[in-house]
Amino acid sequence: MVTNAWGSSGGLSANGTLVQAGGWSSGARTVRYLSGSKASRWIEYSCALSRKRWYSTQHILPNGRFVVIGGRRMFNYEFIPRRKKSTFKVFKLTFLERTTDDVENNLYPFVFLSTDGNLFIFANNRSILFNPITHKIIRRYPILSGGSRNYPASGMSALLPIQLRDPNPKVIRAEVIVCGGARPEAAKLADKGVYLTALQDCGRMEITAANATWTKEVMPTPRVMGDMLVLPTGDLLMLNGAKRGTSGWNFADDPNYVPVLYKPDGPITQRFTELKATSIARMYHSTSALLPDGTILVAGSNTKNYYFTRGTKYPTEFRVEKFYPPYLDPLRVSDRPKIETNFKRKMVKYGKGLTVVFKLKTILRVKLSDLKVTMYAPPFTTHGFSMNQRLLILAKRQLINTGGGRFRVSVVAPPSAKVAPPGYYLIFVVHQGLPSPGVWTKIH
């Protein structure tokens, strides 16, 4: 890679190409492409963006294009690729100007494609529903109280799993969760060596509801700079980060070593479960990713400018870990379903029936009510936010026992690109909370 990708955004295109935008210095106006072929190399266009994009957010749209929103002192957005290569077009978004403050606590805004094709955009402590076609704000949501949630305050956020029970619903519910972060003044004080306790609350809101409002919950511990991943089961995993301070070099202390499992559908007092702690501090510039086998790859932490391997409280971290969620308990792992359907060269069609054949080693009786078939859109994760992350729980039709421990489950594909943007997804079969390894498929 020739240009500087620090603080960039990214996502997988409809054909599986990694599209990465912006960065620092030489990379601020760059768009980079990396295909999935074995002989692929980075293709970089250093002046492809109309504005410098440092700490901006990128999201794929139903038409397959990407929107790139914000960045440092950038109160606007643009699209890639452009309609005409010779024309630069940038659109003003005053919402970003109104949510900034003296330390810019609205960078890397949380952006999610709602099920109606509009964009939910959250910055600092406020949010809107925005139409990227008409360039109009559809609605403004209530303020999420408690503090700032975006970089450098760096809370966590995810679109909760989308339930597709009815093949033709009038309104498909979409719900967002925002957890942790920091008080607005945390970055200023951290620069002076004073590390404020991070936020410990979460806000949940059904963004498709007419009377949308935030509902608060409390995490087991405070967390800033954490990652929030959606698991194949529909549960959420929170890990990495710190209990005090904010994002930035030497701006945090008291690492949060304990991952937390969050069950969105559990009783409100029983949704959080603390899991086995790591011994490695994962703070600024750490990351994580769900792998197709269901494990979590965890890496990074660089709390100082340049690399420091010794002589400092939190040296640059080069070790990589794998985290095994509770569903990979060794006592249960032999009961995992295994998908036998080969989706290669098979395109999933919107709204059409989809059949998945899977095998179980030890269980002969399977009920349709014990099954989920989920589709996961792999995200681009940086600075605590997983862009384009999305889990769909498909509507089920029929389950047939074909013998020999094999079963055939019929489901319905997502109804449109508004619900599932075109591209590659991992399909999982989940039986009694135990997911199969994922299998790649493509919807377009």
C-alpha positions as CSV (number, residue, x, y, z in Angstrom):
1,M,0.0,0.0,0.0
2,V,1.5,3.3,-1.1
3,T,-0.8,5.9,0.6
4,N,-1.4,6.3,4.3
5,A,-4.6,4.4,5.4
6,W,-4.5,5.5,9.1
7,G,-8.0,6.5,10.2
8,S,-9.6,5.3,6.9
9,S,-13.0,3.7,6.3
10,G,-13.9,0.6,4.3
11,G,-16.3,-2.1,3.2
12,L,-16.8,-5.0,0.8
13,S,-18.4,-4.2,-2.5
14,A,-21.1,-6.3,-4.1
15,N,-18.5,-8.3,-6.0
16,G,-16.3,-8.9,-2.9
17,T,-13.7,-6.2,-3.5
18,L,-12.4,-4.4,-0.5
19,V,-13.1,-0.7,-1.0
20,Q,-11.2,1.6,1.4
21,A,-11.5,5.3,1.5
22,G,-9.5,8.2,3.1
23,G,-6.8,8.2,5.7
24,W,-4.1,10.5,6.8
25,S,-1.7,12.8,4.9
26,S,-1.1,11.2,1.5
27,G,-4.1,9.0,1.9
28,A,-6.7,11.5,2.9
29,R,-8.3,11.7,-0.6
30,T,-7.4,8.2,-1.7
31,V,-9.8,5.3,-2.6
32,R,-8.1,1.9,-2.6
33,Y,-9.3,-1.4,-4.1
34,L,-8.2,-4.9,-3.3
35,S,-9.9,-7.9,-5.0
36,G,-10.1,-11.4,-3.7
37,S,-8.0,-13.0,-6.4
38,K,-4.7,-14.7,-5.4
39,A,-2.7,-12.3,-7.6
40,S,-4.4,-9.2,-6.4
41,R,-2.6,-6.0,-5.5
42,W,-3.7,-2.7,-4.1
43,I,-5.0,-0.3,-6.7
44,E,-4.9,3.2,-5.3
45,Y,-6.4,6.5,-6.7
46,S,-4.9,9.3,-4.6
47,C,-7.3,12.0,-5.6
48,A,-10.5,10.0,-6.0
49,L,-12.3,11.7,-3.1
50,S,-13.5,15.3,-3.3
51,R,-12.6,16.0,0.3
52,K,-10.0,14.8,2.8
53,R,-11.6,11.9,4.8
54,W,-9.9,11.2,8.1
55,Y,-12.0,9.3,10.7
56,S,-15.0,9.1,8.3
57,T,-17.6,6.3,8.1
58,Q,-18.4,4.3,5.0
59,H,-21.6,2.3,4.3
60,I,-22.8,0.3,1.3
61,L,-26.1,1.3,-0.1
62,P,-28.9,-0.8,-1.8
63,N,-27.6,0.2,-5.2
64,G,-24.1,-1.1,-4.4
65,R,-22.4,2.3,-4.1
66,F,-20.8,3.5,-0.9
67,V,-21.5,6.6,1.0
68,V,-18.6,8.2,2.9
69,I,-19.8,10.5,5.7
70,G,-17.8,13.0,7.7
71,G,-14.2,13.1,8.8
72,R,-12.2,15.7,10.7
73,R,-13.8,19.1,10.1
74,M,-15.8,17.6,7.2
75,F,-19.4,18.3,7.7
76,N,-20.4,16.6,4.4
77,Y,-20.6,13.3,2.5
78,E,-20.0,11.9,-0.9
79,F,-20.4,8.7,-2.9
80,I,-17.9,6.2,-4.3
81,P,-17.5,5.3,-7.1
82,R,-18.7,8.6,-8.6
83,R,-21.2,8.6,-11.4
84,K,-18.9,10.5,-13.6
85,K,-15.1,10.2,-13.0
86,S,-14.5,13.7,-14.1
87,T,-17.0,15.3,-11.7
88,F,-16.5,15.9,-7.9
89,K,-19.7,16.1,-6.0
90,V,-19.9,16.7,-2.2
91,F,-23.1,17.2,-0.2
92,K,-23.4,19.3,2.9
93,L,-24.7,17.7,6.1
94,T,-25.3,20.4,8.8
95,F,-26.1,17.7,11.3
96,L,-22.4,16.9,11.6
97,E,-21.6,20.6,12.2
98,R,-24.2,20.8,14.9
99,T,-22.9,17.7,16.7
100,T,-19.3,18.6,16.8
101,D,-17.6,20.2,19.9
102,D,-14.1,21.5,20.8
103,V,-12.6,18.0,20.7
104,E,-14.7,16.7,17.7
105,N,-16.6,14.0,19.6
106,N,-18.6,13.1,16.5
107,L,-16.0,11.4,14.3
108,Y,-16.5,7.9,12.9
109,P,-20.3,8.5,13.2
110,F,-22.3,5.3,13.7
111,V,-24.1,4.7,10.4
112,F,-26.6,1.8,9.7
113,L,-28.8,1.1,6.7
114,S,-32.3,0.9,8.0
115,T,-34.8,-1.6,6.6
116,D,-36.5,1.1,4.6
117,G,-33.4,2.1,2.7
118,N,-32.7,5.2,4.7
119,L,-29.6,5.8,6.8
120,F,-29.5,6.0,10.6
121,I,-26.7,8.4,11.5
122,F,-25.6,8.8,15.1
123,A,-23.0,11.5,16.0
124,N,-21.9,12.5,19.5
125,N,-25.2,12.0,21.3
126,R,-27.8,12.7,18.6
127,S,-29.2,10.8,15.6
128,I,-31.2,11.2,12.5
129,L,-32.8,9.1,9.7
130,F,-31.4,10.3,6.4
131,N,-32.5,9.7,2.8
132,P,-29.3,9.4,0.7
133,I,-31.3,9.7,-2.6
134,T,-33.2,12.9,-1.8
135,H,-30.5,14.2,0.6
136,K,-33.2,15.0,3.2
137,I,-33.4,14.3,6.9
138,I,-36.5,12.2,7.4
139,R,-36.7,12.4,11.1
140,R,-34.7,13.4,14.2
141,Y,-34.5,11.1,17.2
142,P,-34.3,12.0,20.9
143,I,-30.9,12.8,22.4
144,L,-29.1,9.8,24.0
145,S,-28.2,11.3,27.4
146,G,-25.1,10.5,29.5
147,G,-22.2,11.7,27.4
148,S,-20.5,11.5,24.0
149,R,-20.4,8.2,22.1
150,N,-18.2,8.8,19.0
151,Y,-14.5,9.1,18.5
152,P,-12.6,10.2,20.5
153,A,-15.2,9.4,23.1
154,S,-15.4,6.0,21.2
155,G,-18.4,4.1,22.4
156,M,-19.7,1.0,20.7
157,S,-22.7,0.5,18.5
158,A,-24.4,-2.2,16.4
159,L,-27.6,-2.8,14.4
160,L,-29.4,-5.6,16.3
161,P,-30.2,-8.7,14.4
162,I,-33.0,-8.2,11.9
163,Q,-35.8,-10.7,12.2
164,L,-37.4,-11.7,8.9
165,R,-40.3,-13.9,10.2
166,D,-42.9,-12.8,7.6
167,P,-41.8,-13.0,4.0
168,N,-43.8,-9.9,3.1
169,P,-44.0,-7.6,6.1
170,K,-45.1,-4.0,5.7
171,V,-42.5,-2.8,8.2
172,I,-39.4,-4.7,9.1
173,R,-38.2,-3.7,12.6
174,A,-34.7,-2.3,12.9
175,E,-33.2,-1.6,16.3
176,V,-29.9,0.0,17.3
177,I,-27.8,-0.2,20.4
178,V,-25.1,2.2,21.6
179,C,-23.0,1.4,24.6
180,G,-20.2,3.1,26.6
181,G,-18.2,6.2,25.5
182,A,-17.0,9.1,27.6
183,R,-17.9,12.4,29.0
184,P,-17.5,15.3,26.5
185,E,-14.5,16.8,28.3
186,A,-12.7,13.4,28.7
187,A,-10.2,14.1,25.8
188,K,-9.2,17.5,27.1
189,L,-8.5,16.1,30.6
190,A,-6.8,13.0,29.3
191,D,-4.3,15.3,27.5
192,K,-3.4,16.6,31.0
193,G,-3.1,13.1,32.5
194,V,-6.5,13.0,34.1
195,Y,-8.5,10.0,33.0
196,L,-12.3,10.2,33.7
197,T,-14.3,7.0,34.2
198,A,-15.8,5.8,31.0
199,L,-19.6,5.6,30.5
200,Q,-21.3,2.4,31.7
201,D,-24.7,2.7,30.1
202,C,-26.3,1.4,26.9
203,G,-29.1,2.9,24.9
204,R,-31.5,0.8,22.7
205,M,-33.9,2.3,20.3
206,E,-36.2,0.8,17.6
207,I,-35.5,3.2,14.8
208,T,-38.5,2.1,12.7
209,A,-41.0,2.8,15.5
210,A,-43.2,5.8,15.1
211,N,-42.6,6.8,18.8
212,A,-38.9,5.8,18.8
213,T,-37.2,6.5,22.1
214,W,-34.1,5.4,24.0
215,T,-34.3,2.7,26.6
216,K,-31.3,2.6,29.0
217,E,-29.4,-0.4,30.4
218,V,-26.2,-0.7,32.5
219,M,-23.2,-2.8,31.5
220,P,-21.2,-4.6,34.2
221,T,-18.3,-2.2,33.9
222,P,-17.5,1.1,32.1
223,R,-16.0,0.8,28.6
224,V,-14.5,3.2,26.1
225,M,-12.7,2.1,22.8
226,G,-14.4,-1.3,23.0
227,D,-15.5,-3.4,20.0
228,M,-19.1,-4.7,19.5
229,L,-19.5,-7.7,17.3
230,V,-22.8,-9.5,16.4
231,L,-22.4,-13.2,16.7
232,P,-24.0,-15.9,14.4
233,T,-26.5,-16.7,17.2
234,G,-27.8,-13.1,17.4
235,D,-26.1,-12.3,20.6
236,L,-23.6,-9.5,20.9
237,L,-20.0,-9.6,22.1
238,M,-18.3,-6.6,23.7
239,L,-14.5,-6.7,24.2
240,N,-11.3,-4.6,24.2
241,G,-11.1,-1.0,25.5
242,A,-10.5,0.8,28.8
243,K,-12.4,1.8,31.9
244,R,-11.0,5.3,32.1
245,G,-10.0,7.9,29.5
246,T,-10.7,8.2,25.9
247,S,-9.2,7.5,22.4
248,G,-5.9,8.9,21.6
249,W,-2.2,8.4,22.3
250,N,-1.7,8.0,26.0
251,F,-5.3,9.1,26.6
252,A,-6.5,6.1,28.6
253,D,-5.8,3.9,31.6
254,D,-7.2,0.9,33.4
255,P,-7.7,-1.6,30.5
256,N,-11.0,-3.5,30.4
257,Y,-9.8,-7.1,30.1
258,V,-13.3,-8.8,30.5
259,P,-15.4,-9.6,27.5
260,V,-19.2,-9.3,27.9
261,L,-21.9,-11.3,26.2
262,Y,-25.2,-9.4,25.6
263,K,-28.4,-11.3,24.8
264,P,-30.8,-8.8,23.2
265,D,-33.8,-11.0,23.7
266,G,-33.1,-12.0,27.3
267,P,-34.9,-10.6,30.4
268,I,-33.7,-7.0,30.8
269,T,-32.0,-7.8,34.1
270,Q,-30.2,-10.9,32.7
271,R,-28.8,-9.7,29.3
272,F,-25.2,-9.1,30.3
273,T,-22.8,-12.0,31.1
274,E,-19.1,-11.4,31.9
275,L,-16.8,-14.0,30.2
276,K,-13.2,-15.1,30.7
277,A,-10.7,-12.2,30.8
278,T,-7.7,-11.8,28.7
279,S,-4.3,-10.8,30.2
280,I,-3.5,-8.4,27.3
281,A,-4.4,-4.7,27.3
282,R,-6.3,-3.9,24.1
283,M,-6.9,-0.1,24.0
284,Y,-6.2,2.5,21.4
285,H,-5.9,1.0,17.9
286,S,-7.1,-2.5,18.8
287,T,-9.5,-4.5,16.8
288,S,-11.5,-7.7,16.5
289,A,-13.3,-9.8,13.9
290,L,-15.7,-12.7,13.7
291,L,-14.2,-15.5,11.6
292,P,-16.2,-18.0,9.6
293,D,-15.5,-20.8,12.1
294,G,-17.3,-18.8,14.8
295,T,-14.2,-17.7,16.7
296,I,-13.1,-14.1,17.3
297,L,-9.8,-12.8,16.1
298,V,-8.4,-10.1,18.5
299,A,-5.4,-8.0,17.8
300,G,-3.7,-4.6,18.2
301,S,-3.2,-1.8,20.8
302,N,-0.8,1.0,20.1
303,T,-1.3,3.7,22.8
304,K,1.8,5.7,21.8
305,N,2.9,7.5,18.7
306,Y,5.3,5.1,16.8
307,Y,6.2,1.7,18.2
308,F,7.3,1.1,21.8
309,T,8.0,-2.5,22.7
310,R,9.4,-1.9,26.2
311,G,9.9,0.8,28.8
312,T,6.3,2.0,28.8
313,K,3.2,1.0,30.8
314,Y,1.3,-0.2,27.7
315,P,3.8,-1.2,24.9
316,T,2.7,-1.7,21.4
317,E,1.0,-5.0,21.2
318,F,2.0,-7.5,18.5
319,R,0.4,-10.6,20.0
320,V,-2.8,-11.9,18.3
321,E,-5.5,-13.8,20.2
322,K,-8.4,-16.0,19.4
323,F,-11.5,-15.8,21.6
324,Y,-13.9,-18.7,21.8
325,P,-17.5,-17.6,22.7
326,P,-19.5,-19.8,25.0
327,Y,-21.1,-21.6,22.1
328,L,-17.7,-23.2,21.4
329,D,-17.5,-24.9,24.8
330,P,-15.5,-28.1,24.2
331,L,-18.3,-30.1,25.8
332,R,-20.7,-29.0,23.1
333,V,-18.6,-28.5,20.1
334,S,-19.2,-32.0,18.7
335,D,-22.9,-31.2,18.5
336,R,-22.4,-28.3,16.1
337,P,-24.3,-28.4,12.8
338,K,-22.3,-28.7,9.6
339,I,-23.7,-27.1,6.4
340,E,-23.3,-29.4,3.5
341,T,-24.9,-27.2,0.8
342,N,-22.3,-25.8,-1.6
343,F,-23.2,-22.2,-2.4
344,K,-20.3,-21.7,-4.9
345,R,-21.6,-20.2,-8.2
346,K,-25.1,-20.1,-6.7
347,M,-26.6,-16.6,-6.4
348,V,-29.2,-16.0,-3.7
349,K,-32.1,-14.1,-5.1
350,Y,-34.1,-11.5,-3.1
351,G,-37.4,-12.9,-1.7
352,K,-36.9,-16.4,-3.1
353,G,-36.8,-19.7,-1.4
354,L,-33.5,-21.0,-0.1
355,T,-32.7,-24.5,0.9
356,V,-29.8,-25.4,3.3
357,V,-28.7,-29.0,4.0
358,F,-26.9,-29.6,7.2
359,K,-25.8,-32.5,9.3
360,L,-25.8,-33.3,13.0
361,K,-23.7,-36.0,14.5
362,T,-25.5,-36.9,17.7
363,I,-29.1,-35.5,17.6
364,L,-31.7,-37.4,15.6
365,R,-34.8,-35.3,16.5
366,V,-34.7,-31.7,15.4
367,K,-37.6,-29.2,15.7
368,L,-38.0,-26.2,13.4
369,S,-38.5,-24.0,16.5
370,D,-35.0,-25.0,17.7
371,L,-33.4,-23.7,14.5
372,K,-32.2,-20.4,13.1
373,V,-30.6,-19.7,9.8
374,T,-28.7,-16.4,9.9
375,M,-26.8,-14.4,7.3
376,Y,-23.9,-12.2,8.4
377,A,-22.4,-9.3,6.4
378,P,-18.7,-9.0,7.3
379,P,-17.7,-5.6,8.5
380,F,-14.7,-3.3,8.2
381,T,-13.6,-2.7,11.8
382,T,-11.5,0.2,13.0
383,H,-11.4,2.5,16.0
384,G,-14.1,0.5,17.8
385,F,-16.7,0.6,15.1
386,S,-17.7,-2.2,12.7
387,M,-18.9,-0.6,9.5
388,N,-21.5,-2.5,7.4
389,Q,-22.0,-5.2,10.1
390,R,-25.4,-6.8,9.8
391,L,-27.0,-10.1,10.8
392,L,-30.3,-11.3,9.3
393,I,-32.4,-14.0,10.8
394,L,-34.2,-15.6,7.9
395,A,-37.9,-16.6,7.9
396,K,-38.3,-20.4,8.1
397,R,-40.7,-22.5,6.0
398,Q,-40.0,-26.2,6.4
399,L,-37.7,-28.8,8.0
400,I,-37.2,-32.3,6.5
401,N,-35.2,-35.1,8.0
402,T,-33.5,-36.8,5.0
403,G,-31.9,-39.5,7.1
404,G,-28.3,-40.3,8.2
405,G,-28.3,-37.3,10.5
406,R,-29.0,-34.9,7.5
407,F,-31.7,-32.3,7.5
408,R,-33.0,-29.9,4.9
409,V,-34.3,-26.5,6.1
410,S,-36.2,-24.2,3.7
411,V,-36.0,-20.5,4.4
412,V,-36.8,-17.2,2.6
413,A,-34.0,-15.0,1.3
414,P,-34.1,-11.3,2.4
415,P,-36.8,-9.4,0.5
416,S,-34.7,-6.6,-1.0
417,A,-31.4,-4.8,-1.1
418,K,-32.7,-2.3,1.4
419,V,-32.7,-5.1,4.0
420,A,-29.6,-6.9,2.7
421,P,-27.3,-4.8,0.5
422,P,-25.8,-6.8,-2.4
423,G,-22.6,-8.8,-1.7
424,Y,-21.2,-11.7,0.2
425,Y,-22.6,-13.0,3.4
426,L,-21.8,-15.9,5.8
427,I,-24.7,-18.3,6.3
428,F,-24.9,-20.1,9.6
429,V,-27.3,-22.8,10.9
430,V,-27.9,-22.4,14.6
431,H,-29.4,-25.3,16.5
432,Q,-30.3,-24.8,20.1
433,G,-27.9,-21.9,20.3
434,L,-25.0,-23.7,18.7
435,P,-23.9,-22.3,15.3
436,S,-22.4,-24.2,12.5
437,P,-19.2,-22.9,10.8
438,G,-20.2,-20.3,8.3
439,V,-20.5,-20.8,4.5
440,W,-20.0,-18.0,2.1
441,T,-22.8,-17.1,-0.3
442,K,-23.7,-14.1,-2.4
443,I,-26.9,-12.1,-2.8
444,H,-27.6,-9.7,-5.6
